[in-house]
Structures are given as structure tokens and as C-alpha cells.
Amino acid sequence: MKKFFKIFGLVLLLALVIGVFVFLWEKQRPEKQTVETVMSTKSDIKVTTLATGKITPRDEVKIKPQISGVIVELYKEAGDFVQKDEVICKLNVIADMSSLANAQSQLRQARISADKAERDYDRQKELYDKGVISTDDFEQYEVNHKKAQSDLQYAEDYLSVVRDGVMQSLKSQSTTYVRSTASGTILDLPEKVGNSVVLTNSFNEGTTIATVADMTDLLFEGTIDETEVGRLKVGMPCKVMIGALQEQSFDAELEYIAPMGTDENGAVSFEIKAKVEVPDSVSLRAGYSANAEITVAESKDVVTIPEAALKFAGDTAYVDVVLSKEEDKYERRDVETGVSDGINIEIKKGLTENVEIRK
């Protein structure tokens, strides 16, 4: 019995030794590496870059008064649509005392001259009717009389404009009514009833009564980094995404790239503009923040592979085409590449669709 247990113990010990040996041998054996492969496919590749900016009207017209005065009536509000020549507000003129005194003096002198010219005309007409003076002499007095009347009318109109802002002979074109010089939407009405406004002259730009713009002709205005601007060309398609309208994007076309960049805190950026196509059913507001995704390059329905599977030997690009995955057999095949989006790359020559290659 003791002999049996002794033999059993030896067999158990031997089995344990053999097991440990097999475990250590298996652990030290090199793992069989699995060859990772991918298939070439046909798909679209698009390379884009992003610009940040805002939505602006192409043209903004600033409406300024033709006279200085005080706003007494406002007929429009921001957001209203106005036609060209439509009245926006009415002014009361604040007469300049120096100009007023000068205008009154000119009117007095014009009246004196007109009265004298009229007396001379009446006297010479009597002489002409009696045949005392010639026709040529009489016509000269007639011309002087008409000129004096014209000068009097001018002096009266000038005083009226200085004092009231209205030319009596052209009341329908009164400068006390500020009219829009363009058709469009009023973006801003910075002045209120009671505010004083001044006309444009050599010393100041004048007061802006309103800003009017055509909201059917909108632009994306933004900036792009100097590292990307070299890839852009006028006419490239864009997709404009507006922060306030997250579920919508709008087609656009790049139409301006600034020839000179601006330096802000050491970073150089370039201004760009793109015309935005806005459907009639959508109403956009000036100043919306937006991003423009600009398509730099695009290839449709082309053979593509993951860029990680592409290899290089000098200047030559190639892939390893799998001949036998089980035996890990493959062959090198040179290829010509095209557009890359950083993940996939276009293969122009050397490879067709549905070819297995080593990654």
C-alpha cells in the first residue's frame, strides 16, 4: 500500500513538472501576428476648411439730412421696408443766426434793386411807346427788370431755406422731409424725436438718420487663417451654417479674398466674402454669427483606401496587395494618389475597387 502511494506521488510530481514546462514553453512562444487588411472601395472625398464670421447685407446705405434741425416726427421703425424717396422723418430747422441775418440782408438789397429796375422799366416803356428811345435801348431795361425779379425770387427762396428749410418755389421737394435714397429694410434708426441732427459738410460726416439695406442680397463676411488662404479661389462652393438656425445650412459661393492680411496678436488672418443663397421662405437678420465650410477639393465616385494603408519608397507611393491572407503572401503595387481628407485618400491609378490590401 505504501508502495502504491509512493508511485502515485511520483507520477503526480512528474505530471506537474511536465505541465509547468509546457506552460512556460507556450508562454515563451512568439504570438502569431494577425495580418490586418482593408478593402479598396468607391466613394466621394471632399476636403473642406472652415471660416468664422457673420451675415451682412452687401450694401448698407446711410440716410443723412440735407439741413440741420430737430426731428419732430418719425414715420418709420427699424425693420420696416421703405421704397426709394419714401419719407422717413420730418425736421424743424434751427436757423443759424449769422446765415439768417445774411439772408435777410440779401433779400432787402434784392427788393431795392427790383423796385428801382421796375421804375426804370416803366419809365423807359413810356418813352419807347412814344418813339423817343430805340428798341435796343428799351430791351436792355427789360432785361435788367427781369434779372432784378429773378434775383428777388432767389433771395426770398434763400431766406426761406435758411429760416424754414423749405424753398417756397419747390415745396414738394422740401428738405425738412428726410427721404430714403434706396429701397430696402431699415436696419437701424439711431435718432429719436427731439434729437438734433446736422447735415454733412466739410467739418463733419453729418448725422445718420437711418441705415437701409437690401436684405435679399446677403454676404457671409469672415476671416480665415493664413495657412488656409493659399488653398482658396474665387468661385469655390461653400456651406454657411448660422448659429441661430442650427438645423439649416445655406449654399454660398466665394467671391472675394482679401489681398492683404491683418495681424491680430501675432496671428495673421484674411478677410473673405461669399454670396449666400437664401430661399424666399427664410428670413435672415443682419449680424447673425455664422461659419462657412469651404470646399477646397472634391472627387466623386473614385477608388479610395484608408490613408494609413499607403506606403512610400522615396517619392513612390505603393500598397501591399494581399495574395494569400492565410500564408501572409502579398505583392507590392505602385499607385498614383489624388485628393485626401486626412482619413481616406483617392487612388487614381494602380488599384481598382474591392481589392484587399495590407493596412
C-alpha positions as CSV (number, residue, x, y, z in Angstrom):
1,M,0.0,0.0,0.0
2,K,2.8,2.3,0.9
3,K,4.5,1.4,-2.4
4,F,1.3,2.4,-4.3
5,F,1.2,5.9,-2.7
6,K,4.8,6.4,-3.4
7,I,4.4,5.5,-7.1
8,F,1.3,7.7,-7.3
9,G,3.1,10.7,-5.8
10,L,6.0,10.3,-8.3
11,V,3.6,10.2,-11.2
12,L,1.8,13.3,-9.9
13,L,5.0,15.1,-9.4
14,L,6.1,14.2,-12.9
15,A,2.8,15.4,-14.4
16,L,3.2,18.7,-12.5
17,V,6.7,19.2,-13.8
18,I,5.6,18.4,-17.4
19,G,2.6,20.8,-17.0
20,V,4.8,23.7,-15.8
21,F,7.3,23.0,-18.6
22,V,4.5,23.1,-21.3
23,F,3.0,26.3,-19.8
24,L,6.3,28.1,-19.8
25,W,7.1,26.9,-23.3
26,E,3.7,28.1,-24.7
27,K,4.1,31.4,-22.9
28,Q,7.6,32.0,-24.5
29,R,6.5,31.1,-28.0
30,P,6.1,34.2,-30.2
31,E,2.4,35.0,-30.8
32,K,1.2,34.6,-34.3
33,Q,0.6,38.0,-35.7
34,T,-2.7,38.7,-37.4
35,V,-2.5,40.5,-40.7
36,E,-4.9,43.4,-40.7
37,T,-6.3,44.2,-44.2
38,V,-8.7,46.6,-45.7
39,M,-10.7,46.7,-49.0
40,S,-10.5,49.4,-51.6
41,T,-13.8,51.0,-52.2
42,K,-15.5,53.6,-54.3
43,S,-16.7,56.7,-52.5
44,D,-16.6,60.5,-52.5
45,I,-13.8,62.5,-51.0
46,K,-14.3,66.2,-50.0
47,V,-11.6,68.4,-48.5
48,T,-13.0,71.5,-46.6
49,T,-11.8,74.3,-44.5
50,L,-13.7,76.4,-42.0
51,A,-14.1,80.2,-41.7
52,T,-15.8,82.1,-39.0
53,G,-17.8,85.3,-39.5
54,K,-21.2,86.8,-39.7
55,I,-24.1,87.6,-42.1
56,T,-24.2,91.1,-43.6
57,P,-26.1,92.9,-46.4
58,R,-23.9,93.6,-49.5
59,D,-24.7,97.3,-49.3
60,E,-25.8,99.5,-46.4
61,V,-27.0,103.0,-47.2
62,K,-26.7,105.7,-44.6
63,I,-29.5,108.2,-44.8
64,K,-28.4,111.7,-43.8
65,P,-30.3,115.1,-43.7
66,Q,-29.8,117.9,-46.2
67,I,-30.3,120.5,-43.4
68,S,-29.6,120.8,-39.7
69,G,-32.6,120.7,-37.4
70,V,-34.6,118.8,-34.8
71,I,-36.6,115.7,-35.5
72,V,-40.3,116.4,-34.9
73,E,-41.8,113.3,-36.5
74,L,-40.6,109.8,-37.2
75,Y,-42.7,107.8,-39.7
76,K,-40.8,104.5,-39.7
77,E,-39.3,102.0,-37.3
78,A,-36.3,99.6,-37.5
79,G,-37.4,96.6,-39.5
80,D,-39.8,98.5,-41.8
81,F,-39.4,98.3,-45.5
82,V,-39.0,101.6,-47.4
83,Q,-39.1,102.5,-51.0
84,K,-36.7,104.9,-52.6
85,D,-37.8,108.6,-51.9
86,E,-40.2,107.5,-49.2
87,V,-40.3,109.9,-46.2
88,I,-38.6,108.6,-43.0
89,C,-38.9,111.6,-40.8
90,K,-39.6,115.4,-40.6
91,L,-37.3,118.1,-39.3
92,N,-37.8,121.5,-37.9
93,V,-35.0,123.8,-39.0
94,I,-32.7,125.5,-36.4
95,A,-31.7,128.7,-38.2
96,D,-28.1,129.9,-37.9
97,M,-28.3,133.5,-36.8
98,S,-25.4,134.6,-39.0
99,S,-26.9,132.9,-42.0
100,L,-30.3,134.2,-41.2
101,A,-29.1,137.8,-40.9
102,N,-27.2,137.5,-44.2
103,A,-30.2,136.1,-46.0
104,Q,-32.4,138.9,-44.7
105,S,-29.9,141.5,-45.8
106,Q,-29.7,139.9,-49.3
107,L,-33.5,140.0,-49.5
108,R,-33.6,143.7,-48.6
109,Q,-31.0,144.6,-51.2
110,A,-32.8,142.4,-53.9
111,R,-36.1,144.3,-53.2
112,I,-34.4,147.7,-53.5
113,S,-32.8,146.6,-56.8
114,A,-36.1,145.1,-58.0
115,D,-38.1,148.3,-57.2
116,K,-35.5,150.5,-59.0
117,A,-35.4,148.2,-62.0
118,E,-39.2,148.2,-62.2
119,R,-39.4,152.1,-62.0
120,D,-36.7,152.3,-64.7
121,Y,-38.6,149.8,-66.9
122,D,-42.0,151.6,-66.6
123,R,-40.3,155.0,-67.4
124,Q,-38.4,153.7,-70.4
125,K,-41.5,151.8,-71.7
126,E,-43.4,155.1,-71.8
127,L,-40.5,156.7,-73.8
128,Y,-40.4,153.7,-76.1
129,D,-44.1,153.8,-76.7
130,K,-43.7,157.4,-77.7
131,G,-40.8,156.5,-80.0
132,V,-38.2,158.6,-78.0
133,I,-35.8,155.7,-77.5
134,S,-34.7,152.8,-79.7
135,T,-35.7,149.2,-79.4
136,D,-32.2,148.2,-78.4
137,D,-32.1,150.6,-75.5
138,F,-35.6,149.5,-74.3
139,E,-34.7,145.8,-74.5
140,Q,-31.7,146.5,-72.2
141,Y,-34.0,147.9,-69.5
142,E,-36.4,145.0,-70.0
143,V,-33.5,142.5,-69.4
144,N,-32.4,144.4,-66.3
145,H,-36.0,144.3,-65.0
146,K,-36.3,140.5,-65.4
147,K,-32.9,139.9,-63.8
148,A,-33.9,142.0,-60.8
149,Q,-37.1,140.0,-60.4
150,S,-35.1,136.7,-60.6
151,D,-32.6,137.9,-58.0
152,L,-35.5,138.9,-55.7
153,Q,-37.1,135.3,-56.1
154,Y,-33.7,133.8,-55.3
155,A,-33.3,135.9,-52.2
156,E,-36.8,135.0,-51.0
157,D,-36.1,131.3,-51.5
158,Y,-32.7,131.5,-49.8
159,L,-34.2,133.2,-46.7
160,S,-37.0,130.5,-46.7
161,V,-34.5,127.7,-46.8
162,V,-32.3,129.2,-44.0
163,R,-35.3,130.0,-41.8
164,D,-37.7,127.2,-42.6
165,G,-35.8,124.6,-44.6
166,V,-38.4,124.9,-47.3
167,M,-37.9,126.6,-50.7
168,Q,-41.2,128.3,-51.4
169,S,-41.0,127.7,-55.1
170,L,-40.3,124.0,-54.6
171,K,-42.4,123.0,-51.6
172,S,-42.9,119.5,-52.9
173,Q,-39.1,118.9,-52.6
174,S,-38.9,120.3,-49.1
175,T,-35.6,119.4,-47.3
176,T,-37.4,119.3,-44.0
177,Y,-38.6,115.8,-45.0
178,V,-35.8,113.2,-44.9
179,R,-36.3,110.7,-47.6
180,S,-34.7,107.3,-48.2
181,T,-32.2,107.3,-51.0
182,A,-32.6,103.5,-51.6
183,S,-35.2,100.8,-51.3
184,G,-34.7,98.2,-48.6
185,T,-35.2,97.3,-44.9
186,I,-34.4,99.8,-42.2
187,L,-31.7,98.2,-40.1
188,D,-31.2,101.0,-37.6
189,L,-32.9,104.3,-36.6
190,P,-30.4,105.7,-34.1
191,E,-32.1,109.1,-33.7
192,K,-35.3,109.8,-31.8
193,V,-37.9,112.6,-31.9
194,G,-36.4,115.7,-30.3
195,N,-32.9,114.9,-31.3
196,S,-30.8,117.5,-33.1
197,V,-29.3,116.5,-36.4
198,V,-26.7,118.1,-38.7
199,L,-26.1,117.9,-42.4
200,T,-22.9,116.7,-44.0
201,N,-20.3,119.3,-44.6
202,S,-16.5,119.9,-44.7
203,F,-16.2,119.6,-40.9
204,N,-18.3,116.6,-40.0
205,E,-19.9,113.5,-41.6
206,G,-23.4,114.6,-40.6
207,T,-26.0,112.7,-38.5
208,T,-27.2,109.3,-39.7
209,I,-30.9,109.3,-39.6
210,A,-31.3,105.6,-40.7
211,T,-29.4,102.7,-42.2
212,V,-31.1,101.0,-45.1
213,A,-30.1,97.7,-46.8
214,D,-31.4,95.2,-49.3
215,M,-31.9,92.0,-47.2
216,T,-32.3,89.8,-50.3
217,D,-28.6,90.3,-51.2
218,L,-26.6,88.9,-48.3
219,L,-23.0,88.0,-47.8
220,F,-21.0,85.9,-45.4
221,E,-18.1,88.0,-44.2
222,G,-15.5,86.2,-42.3
223,T,-11.8,85.5,-41.8
224,I,-9.5,82.6,-42.5
225,D,-6.1,81.7,-41.2
226,E,-3.0,82.4,-43.4
227,T,-2.2,78.7,-43.5
228,E,-5.5,78.0,-45.4
229,V,-5.9,81.1,-47.6
230,G,-3.5,79.8,-50.2
231,R,-5.9,76.9,-51.0
232,L,-8.8,79.2,-51.7
233,K,-10.0,80.5,-55.1
234,V,-12.9,82.8,-56.0
235,G,-15.9,80.7,-57.1
236,M,-15.4,77.8,-54.7
237,P,-18.7,76.5,-53.2
238,C,-19.4,76.9,-49.5
239,K,-21.9,75.8,-46.9
240,V,-22.9,78.5,-44.5
241,M,-24.1,77.4,-41.0
242,I,-25.8,80.0,-38.8
243,G,-25.6,79.7,-35.1
244,A,-29.2,80.9,-34.6
245,L,-30.6,78.4,-37.1
246,Q,-28.8,75.2,-36.2
247,E,-30.9,72.9,-38.3
248,Q,-30.3,74.8,-41.6
249,S,-27.4,75.5,-43.9
250,F,-27.3,77.7,-47.0
251,D,-25.4,77.4,-50.2
252,A,-22.9,80.1,-50.9
253,E,-20.1,80.9,-53.4
254,L,-16.8,82.5,-52.5
255,E,-16.5,85.9,-54.3
256,Y,-13.8,87.8,-52.5
257,I,-10.4,87.0,-50.9
258,A,-8.6,89.9,-49.3
259,P,-5.2,90.6,-51.0
260,M,-3.7,91.6,-47.6
261,G,-4.0,90.0,-44.2
262,T,-4.4,91.6,-40.8
263,D,-2.3,90.8,-37.8
264,E,-4.1,90.2,-34.5
265,N,-2.0,89.2,-31.5
266,G,0.6,87.6,-33.8
267,A,-2.0,85.6,-35.9
268,V,-2.4,86.7,-39.5
269,S,-5.9,86.2,-41.0
270,F,-7.5,87.2,-44.3
271,E,-11.0,88.6,-44.9
272,I,-13.2,86.6,-47.3
273,K,-16.8,87.2,-48.6
274,A,-19.3,84.7,-50.0
275,K,-22.7,85.3,-51.6
276,V,-25.3,83.5,-49.7
277,E,-28.3,81.9,-51.5
278,V,-31.3,82.4,-49.2
279,P,-34.7,80.8,-50.0
280,D,-37.7,83.1,-50.1
281,S,-39.2,81.2,-47.2
282,V,-36.3,82.1,-44.9
283,S,-35.8,85.5,-43.3
284,L,-32.2,86.2,-42.1
285,R,-31.1,89.1,-39.9
286,A,-28.0,91.2,-40.4
287,G,-25.3,90.3,-37.8
288,Y,-26.1,86.6,-37.4
289,S,-22.9,84.8,-36.4
290,A,-22.0,82.1,-38.9
291,N,-19.4,79.6,-40.1
292,A,-18.6,78.8,-43.7
293,E,-17.4,75.4,-44.7
294,I,-15.5,75.9,-47.9
295,T,-14.9,73.0,-50.3
296,V,-11.3,73.2,-51.3
297,A,-11.1,70.0,-53.3
298,E,-13.6,67.2,-54.2
299,S,-13.6,63.9,-56.0
300,K,-16.8,61.9,-56.6
301,D,-17.2,58.1,-57.1
302,V,-13.5,57.3,-57.0
303,V,-11.4,54.4,-55.7
304,T,-10.3,55.1,-52.1
305,I,-8.4,53.5,-49.4
306,P,-7.6,54.4,-45.8
307,E,-4.5,56.7,-45.9
308,A,-2.9,54.6,-43.2
309,A,-2.6,51.7,-45.7
310,L,-0.5,53.8,-48.1
311,K,3.3,53.2,-48.0
312,F,6.2,55.1,-49.6
313,A,9.5,54.3,-51.1
314,G,11.2,57.6,-51.8
315,D,8.8,59.6,-53.9
316,T,6.8,56.5,-55.0
317,A,3.5,55.6,-53.3
318,Y,2.5,51.9,-53.1
319,V,0.2,49.4,-51.4
320,D,0.7,45.7,-50.5
321,V,-2.0,43.7,-52.3
322,V,-2.9,40.5,-50.4
323,L,-2.4,37.3,-52.4
324,S,-3.0,34.9,-49.5
325,K,-4.1,36.1,-46.1
326,E,-3.5,32.6,-44.5
327,E,0.0,32.4,-45.8
328,D,0.6,36.1,-45.5
329,K,1.6,36.5,-49.1
330,Y,1.3,39.8,-50.8
331,E,2.8,41.9,-53.6
332,R,3.8,45.5,-53.9
333,R,1.8,47.6,-56.3
334,D,2.7,51.2,-57.2
335,V,-0.2,53.7,-57.2
336,E,-1.0,57.3,-58.1
337,T,-2.8,59.2,-55.4
338,G,-5.2,62.1,-55.6
339,V,-7.4,64.0,-53.0
340,S,-7.0,63.2,-49.3
341,D,-9.3,64.2,-46.5
342,G,-6.8,63.1,-43.8
343,I,-8.6,59.8,-43.3
344,N,-9.1,58.3,-46.8
345,I,-7.2,59.0,-50.0
346,E,-8.1,58.8,-53.6
347,I,-6.3,56.3,-55.8
348,K,-6.1,57.5,-59.4
349,K,-4.1,54.7,-60.9
350,G,-2.8,51.2,-59.9
351,L,-5.8,49.9,-57.9
352,T,-9.4,49.0,-58.6
353,E,-12.4,48.6,-56.4
354,N,-12.7,45.7,-54.0
355,V,-9.0,44.8,-53.8
356,E,-7.7,43.6,-50.4
357,I,-4.6,45.3,-49.2
358,R,-2.5,45.1,-46.0
359,K,-3.0,48.0,-43.7
